[in-house]
């Protein structure tokens, strides 16, 4: 009987640890994504990031892909105007 309880506690301990790691991981990326969206005045992205929980995947995409597009396009347009 005690062996079964010990096994269950061990398995649930692993799941609890993984759950805590996922919560911390998701929270860090969510805060970074929300912070960047707020600084860039991206209201639509801020709302989407605040409401949708994707374990950090959407936030990472926003930070490294979608928020960089405007900056790169602006630099390209600025270079064209100088010529």
N, C-alpha and C positions, 0 to 999 in steps of 0.2 A: 504494500500500500504506500509506504513512504517513498519507495523508488519511483512510483508513478508520479507522485507529487513533486519530487525533485526534478524529474524529466520535464514535467509541465512548467515548472518554475524556470528551468534553464531555457526552454524554447520561448516562453513568453518574455524572458529577460532579453533574448536576442531581438525579438520583435519590438520590444519597448525601446531598446537601444537604436534600432533602425528607424523607428518612428521619430525619436528625438532628433536623430541626424537629419531626417527628411524635413522636419519642421524648421530646424535651424537653417538648413540649406535654402529652403523655399523662402523663409523670412528675409534672409540676407539679400537674395536676388530681388525679391518683391520690393524691399525698401530702396535698393539701388535703382531699380527701374522706375518706381514712383518718383524718386528724387530727381532723376534725370528728366522725366516727362514734365514734372512741375517746373524745373528750371528752363525748359525749352518752350513753356506755355503750350504743351500738347494736351489740351483738355480731353479730347477723345481717347488718346492713348492712356492718359491717367485713369479715366473711368474704366476702360477695358482692363488695365492691369490691376486695378483695385478690386474688380468684381470677379475676374476669371482666375481660378487657381490651377496652375499647370506645373507645379513643383519646380518653378523657376525657368521652365523652358521658354515661355512667351517673354518673360522679362529679359532673358539672355538674348533672345532674338532682337528685341527692341533695342537693347543697349548697343549691341555690336552690328546690327544690320540696318534696322529702320531709322534709328536716330542719326546715323552717319550719312544717309543718302542726301539729305538736304545740304549738309555741310559740303560734301563732295560736289554736288551740282552747283552750289554757290561759287565754289572755287573755280570750277570749269568755266562758268559764265563770266566771272571776273577776269580770267585770263583772256578770254575771247574779246572782251571789251578793250583791253589794253592794246591789242594788235591793231 
